[in-house]
């Protein structure tokens, strides 16, 4: 997959295009991308995605922005796995936010990206004041010469699939529900960093995963599997939180205790799959009390894997 950081000034080739944030790349996104690939194969044109960084809602809402399901790197890898040929990452800034709907069609879609066929969700709005819509795109396509097709809201097991629904499932600690909406367990990827190494002093060494999410969409203690260590998923127990017993920094961290793993893994890039929520994060009166609780958490996670082998 070719990744373009920014929108080119002028397209060299035509494409079949879809536009969206694709946070989480859930089942609805996957259905849209499958339709994009089918159109790409039928026309012989590359399947292209236009997304924005930051998300327009982050740009406008600031403090009220949604919690991201995926970092940009995670999203790129997920889109590549869906067979996308080209990914354009448009910088959402004042200039782009100020484009009229008409200018967005002519300058971005036609001249910069060379759209030949556009596939969008049925609720897609764009341009300054969100005045652009499907009807405007259809009229422009008829005039300029590109096809426009909408995809209705995707439903799975009679539920509307959306990034918001995934966030709600994660907030409720319903990991099976989140996995049904995503088509896979929810995961966070990152590089193993050096931590304060308190875990190894209490008998529970942890891999500290660098969090790109400033505000992760889930918090607490989880039964997890980890990809990237061996030729199979590795079982463990993880904490996502601010570690109130250890410090008061307030910055979320992801720490994973890997069962029966005794090899250093610093700088490895791992994917942590969240399988079951065990409990919320708590503050304990002493390190001994925290250690005893971690032992119970690990025992619960091991029991999960007895019933659900990897």
TILUMLO-449275 format. One line per field, with one value per residue (C-alpha): residue number from 0; residue in three letters; x, y, z. Coordinates in steps of 0.25 Angstrom, whole numbers. Example, Ala and Ser with C-alpha at 12.3 -4.5 7.8 and 13.67 -1.06 7.14 Angstrom:
TILUMLO-449275
loti <- [0 / 1]
gudren <- [ALA / SER]
px <- [49 / 55]
py <- [-18 / -4]
pz <- [31 / 29]
***
This chain:
TILUMLO-449275
loti <- [0 / 1 / 2 / 3 / 4 / 5 / 6 / 7 / 8 / 9 / 10 / 11 / 12 / 13 / 14 / 15 / 16 / 17 / 18 / 19 / 20 / 21 / 22 / 23 / 24 / 25 / 26 / 27 / 28 / 29 / 30 / 31 / 32 / 33 / 34 / 35 / 36 / 37 / 38 / 39 / 40 / 41 / 42 / 43 / 44 / 45 / 46 / 47 / 48 / 49 / 50 / 51 / 52 / 53 / 54 / 55 / 56 / 57 / 58 / 59 / 60 / 61 / 62 / 63 / 64 / 65 / 66 / 67 / 68 / 69 / 70 / 71 / 72 / 73 / 74 / 75 / 76 / 77 / 78 / 79 / 80 / 81 / 82 / 83 / 84 / 85 / 86 / 87 / 88 / 89 / 90 / 91 / 92 / 93 / 94 / 95 / 96 / 97 / 98 / 99 / 100 / 101 / 102 / 103 / 104 / 105 / 106 / 107 / 108 / 109 / 110 / 111 / 112 / 113 / 114 / 115 / 116 / 117 / 118 / 119 / 120 / 121 / 122 / 123 / 124 / 125 / 126 / 127 / 128 / 129 / 130 / 131 / 132 / 133 / 134 / 135 / 136 / 137 / 138 / 139 / 140 / 141 / 142 / 143 / 144 / 145 / 146 / 147 / 148 / 149 / 150 / 151 / 152 / 153 / 154 / 155 / 156 / 157 / 158 / 159 / 160 / 161 / 162 / 163 / 164 / 165 / 166 / 167 / 168 / 169 / 170 / 171 / 172 / 173 / 174 / 175 / 176 / 177 / 178 / 179 / 180 / 181 / 182 / 183 / 184 / 185 / 186 / 187 / 188 / 189 / 190 / 191 / 192 / 193 / 194 / 195 / 196 / 197 / 198 / 199 / 200 / 201 / 202 / 203 / 204 / 205 / 206 / 207 / 208 / 209 / 210 / 211 / 212 / 213 / 214 / 215 / 216 / 217 / 218 / 219 / 220 / 221 / 222 / 223 / 224 / 225 / 226 / 227 / 228 / 229 / 230 / 231 / 232 / 233 / 234 / 235 / 236 / 237 / 238 / 239 / 240 / 241 / 242 / 243 / 244 / 245 / 246 / 247 / 248 / 249 / 250 / 251 / 252 / 253 / 254 / 255 / 256 / 257 / 258 / 259 / 260 / 261 / 262 / 263 / 264 / 265 / 266 / 267 / 268 / 269 / 270 / 271 / 272 / 273 / 274 / 275 / 276 / 277 / 278 / 279 / 280 / 281 / 282 / 283 / 284 / 285 / 286 / 287 / 288 / 289 / 290 / 291 / 292 / 293 / 294 / 295 / 296 / 297 / 298 / 299 / 300 / 301 / 302 / 303 / 304 / 305 / 306 / 307 / 308 / 309]
gudren <- [UNK / UNK / UNK / UNK / UNK / UNK / UNK / UNK / UNK / UNK / UNK / UNK / UNK / UNK / UNK / UNK / UNK / UNK / UNK / UNK / UNK / UNK / UNK / UNK / UNK / UNK / UNK / UNK / UNK / UNK / UNK / UNK / UNK / UNK / UNK / UNK / UNK / UNK / UNK / UNK / UNK / UNK / UNK / UNK / UNK / UNK / UNK / UNK / UNK / UNK / UNK / UNK / UNK / UNK / UNK / UNK / UNK / UNK / UNK / UNK / UNK / UNK / UNK / UNK / UNK / UNK / UNK / UNK / UNK / UNK / UNK / UNK / UNK / UNK / UNK / UNK / UNK / UNK / UNK / UNK / UNK / UNK / UNK / UNK / UNK / UNK / UNK / UNK / UNK / UNK / UNK / UNK / UNK / UNK / UNK / UNK / UNK / UNK / UNK / UNK / UNK / UNK / UNK / UNK / UNK / UNK / UNK / UNK / UNK / UNK / UNK / UNK / UNK / UNK / UNK / UNK / UNK / UNK / UNK / UNK / UNK / UNK / UNK / UNK / UNK / UNK / UNK / UNK / UNK / UNK / UNK / UNK / UNK / UNK / UNK / UNK / UNK / UNK / UNK / UNK / UNK / UNK / UNK / UNK / UNK / UNK / UNK / UNK / UNK / UNK / UNK / UNK / UNK / UNK / UNK / UNK / UNK / UNK / UNK / UNK / UNK / UNK / UNK / UNK / UNK / UNK / UNK / UNK / UNK / UNK / UNK / UNK / UNK / UNK / UNK / UNK / UNK / UNK / UNK / UNK / UNK / UNK / UNK / UNK / UNK / UNK / UNK / UNK / UNK / UNK / UNK / UNK / UNK / UNK / UNK / UNK / UNK / UNK / UNK / UNK / UNK / UNK / UNK / UNK / UNK / UNK / UNK / UNK / UNK / UNK / UNK / UNK / UNK / UNK / UNK / UNK / UNK / UNK / UNK / UNK / UNK / UNK / UNK / UNK / UNK / UNK / UNK / UNK / UNK / UNK / UNK / UNK / UNK / UNK / UNK / UNK / UNK / UNK / UNK / UNK / UNK / UNK / UNK / UNK / UNK / UNK / UNK / UNK / UNK / UNK / UNK / UNK / UNK / UNK / UNK / UNK / UNK / UNK / UNK / UNK / UNK / UNK / UNK / UNK / UNK / UNK / UNK / UNK / UNK / UNK / UNK / UNK / UNK / UNK / UNK / UNK / UNK / UNK / UNK / UNK / UNK / UNK / UNK / UNK / UNK / UNK / UNK / UNK / UNK / UNK / UNK / UNK / UNK / UNK / UNK / UNK / UNK / UNK / UNK / UNK / UNK / UNK / UNK / UNK / UNK / UNK / UNK / UNK / UNK / UNK]
px <- [0 / 5 / 4 / 3 / 5 / -3 / -12 / -4 / -5 / -10 / -13 / -4 / -15 / -29 / -35 / -47 / -48 / -55 / -54 / -55 / -48 / -48 / -45 / -44 / -47 / -59 / -68 / -76 / -63 / -58 / -71 / -69 / -55 / -59 / -68 / -57 / -48 / -59 / -60 / -45 / -44 / -56 / -50 / -35 / -33 / -26 / -34 / -31 / -35 / -35 / -34 / -31 / -21 / -25 / -40 / -49 / -56 / -43 / -40 / -53 / -57 / -43 / -46 / -59 / -52 / -55 / -45 / -38 / -39 / -27 / -14 / -10 / 0 / -10 / -20 / -10 / -7 / -22 / -25 / -14 / -19 / -32 / -26 / -25 / -15 / -13 / -16 / -16 / -14 / -19 / -15 / -28 / -25 / -31 / -29 / -36 / -47 / -49 / -51 / -65 / -72 / -71 / -56 / -54 / -60 / -52 / -39 / -37 / -46 / -44 / -31 / -23 / -28 / -33 / -46 / -53 / -63 / -66 / -72 / -77 / -86 / -100 / -98 / -85 / -85 / -73 / -68 / -69 / -81 / -83 / -92 / -87 / -95 / -98 / -108 / -97 / -87 / -96 / -99 / -84 / -81 / -91 / -85 / -70 / -71 / -69 / -78 / -84 / -89 / -94 / -94 / -104 / -101 / -96 / -103 / -97 / -107 / -117 / -109 / -103 / -88 / -80 / -68 / -77 / -83 / -69 / -65 / -78 / -75 / -61 / -65 / -75 / -64 / -72 / -60 / -68 / -78 / -66 / -60 / -73 / -74 / -59 / -59 / -47 / -43 / -40 / -25 / -14 / -1 / 12 / 27 / 32 / 39 / 47 / 39 / 42 / 43 / 35 / 28 / 40 / 43 / 29 / 30 / 22 / 31 / 23 / 25 / 22 / 15 / 17 / 3 / 0 / -14 / -14 / -28 / -29 / -44 / -43 / -37 / -35 / -29 / -31 / -28 / -20 / -12 / 0 / 5 / 19 / 27 / 26 / 20 / 7 / -1 / 5 / -5 / -4 / -11 / -11 / -13 / -18 / -18 / -11 / -5 / -11 / -3 / 10 / 10 / 1 / 6 / -8 / -3 / -9 / 0 / -1 / 6 / 6 / 10 / 14 / 12 / 24 / 32 / 46 / 53 / 55 / 47 / 50 / 48 / 39 / 26 / 15 / 0 / -8 / -22 / -32 / -41 / -48 / -49 / -46 / -48 / -46 / -33 / -32 / -23 / -17 / -11 / 2 / 10 / 8 / -7 / -5 / 4 / -7 / -17 / -8 / -6 / -21 / -23 / -12 / -19 / -32 / -26 / -19 / -32 / -38 / -28 / -30 / -45 / -41 / -27 / -20]
py <- [0 / 14 / 24 / 39 / 49 / 60 / 62 / 64 / 76 / 69 / 54 / 46 / 34 / 32 / 24 / 18 / 26 / 26 / 36 / 35 / 35 / 19 / 19 / 5 / -1 / -8 / -17 / -5 / 0 / -14 / -15 / -2 / -5 / -19 / -11 / -2 / -13 / -19 / -6 / -5 / -19 / -16 / -3 / -6 / 6 / 6 / 6 / 19 / 24 / 39 / 41 / 53 / 55 / 60 / 55 / 67 / 65 / 66 / 79 / 86 / 80 / 80 / 76 / 69 / 60 / 45 / 35 / 29 / 14 / 13 / 21 / 26 / 15 / 4 / 10 / 10 / -5 / -9 / -2 / -9 / -22 / -18 / -18 / -3 / 2 / 16 / 24 / 39 / 45 / 60 / 70 / 75 / 90 / 104 / 104 / 90 / 93 / 106 / 100 / 101 / 88 / 92 / 95 / 82 / 74 / 82 / 84 / 71 / 60 / 63 / 71 / 65 / 51 / 48 / 42 / 33 / 26 / 31 / 22 / 28 / 26 / 31 / 41 / 47 / 62 / 71 / 85 / 98 / 97 / 83 / 88 / 77 / 64 / 52 / 59 / 70 / 59 / 52 / 65 / 68 / 54 / 55 / 69 / 66 / 51 / 42 / 32 / 33 / 22 / 22 / 11 / 9 / 8 / -6 / -15 / -27 / -36 / -25 / -14 / -2 / -3 / 10 / 15 / 21 / 7 / 1 / 12 / 10 / -5 / -3 / 7 / -3 / -14 / -23 / -28 / -39 / -28 / -19 / -31 / -34 / -20 / -20 / -34 / -36 / -34 / -19 / -17 / -6 / -7 / -1 / -2 / -8 / 4 / 4 / 6 / 8 / -7 / -8 / -20 / -29 / -25 / -31 / -43 / -38 / -32 / -25 / -20 / -5 / -2 / 12 / 18 / 27 / 29 / 41 / 36 / 21 / 17 / 6 / 6 / -5 / -19 / -29 / -43 / -41 / -49 / -42 / -43 / -40 / -48 / -62 / -70 / -71 / -61 / -61 / -60 / -50 / -40 / -25 / -12 / 1 / 13 / 23 / 14 / 21 / 13 / 15 / 30 / 42 / 46 / 44 / 39 / 26 / 14 / 0 / -11 / -25 / -37 / -48 / -62 / -71 / -61 / -58 / -52 / -37 / -31 / -16 / -9 / -20 / -15 / -23 / -24 / -26 / -32 / -29 / -42 / -40 / -29 / -33 / -21 / -6 / 0 / 3 / 10 / 1 / 5 / -2 / -9 / -22 / -21 / -17 / -29 / -39 / -33 / -35 / -49 / -51 / -44 / -53 / -65 / -61 / -59 / -73 / -79 / -72 / -78 / -92 / -90 / -83 / -88 / -79]
pz <- [0 / -4 / 7 / 4 / 15 / 10 / -2 / -15 / -24 / -36 / -39 / -48 / -49 / -47 / -35 / -28 / -15 / -2 / 9 / 24 / 38 / 39 / 54 / 58 / 44 / 49 / 41 / 35 / 30 / 25 / 17 / 11 / 7 / 1 / -8 / -11 / -15 / -24 / -31 / -33 / -39 / -48 / -53 / -52 / -44 / -31 / -18 / -10 / 3 / 8 / 23 / 31 / 42 / 52 / 51 / 48 / 61 / 69 / 61 / 64 / 78 / 85 / 99 / 95 / 84 / 84 / 89 / 78 / 76 / 67 / 66 / 52 / 51 / 55 / 45 / 34 / 36 / 37 / 24 / 17 / 22 / 16 / 2 / 0 / -11 / -7 / 6 / 6 / 19 / 18 / 29 / 34 / 37 / 35 / 20 / 18 / 28 / 21 / 7 / 1 / -3 / -17 / -16 / -9 / -20 / -31 / -24 / -16 / -22 / -36 / -38 / -26 / -26 / -39 / -35 / -45 / -35 / -21 / -11 / 2 / 14 / 13 / 24 / 18 / 19 / 15 / 12 / 20 / 29 / 25 / 13 / 3 / 3 / -6 / -15 / -18 / -21 / -30 / -38 / -39 / -43 / -55 / -59 / -58 / -61 / -49 / -42 / -28 / -20 / -5 / 5 / 15 / 30 / 32 / 43 / 50 / 57 / 56 / 62 / 55 / 54 / 57 / 64 / 75 / 78 / 79 / 89 / 97 / 98 / 102 / 113 / 118 / 119 / 109 / 101 / 94 / 89 / 84 / 77 / 70 / 65 / 60 / 55 / 64 / 78 / 81 / 82 / 85 / 78 / 82 / 85 / 98 / 106 / 119 / 131 / 146 / 147 / 160 / 155 / 155 / 169 / 173 / 165 / 153 / 142 / 132 / 117 / 117 / 104 / 99 / 98 / 86 / 91 / 100 / 105 / 103 / 101 / 112 / 126 / 136 / 137 / 126 / 121 / 108 / 98 / 91 / 77 / 73 / 83 / 77 / 66 / 73 / 82 / 97 / 109 / 120 / 128 / 126 / 133 / 126 / 135 / 143 / 154 / 166 / 176 / 169 / 166 / 163 / 149 / 143 / 130 / 125 / 123 / 117 / 125 / 122 / 130 / 121 / 127 / 127 / 119 / 124 / 111 / 110 / 99 / 99 / 86 / 81 / 75 / 81 / 79 / 92 / 89 / 100 / 103 / 116 / 126 / 140 / 148 / 149 / 154 / 169 / 178 / 189 / 203 / 201 / 191 / 198 / 196 / 181 / 179 / 185 / 176 / 164 / 168 / 168 / 154 / 148 / 154 / 148 / 134 / 135 / 138 / 126 / 117 / 122 / 117 / 105 / 100 / 90]
***
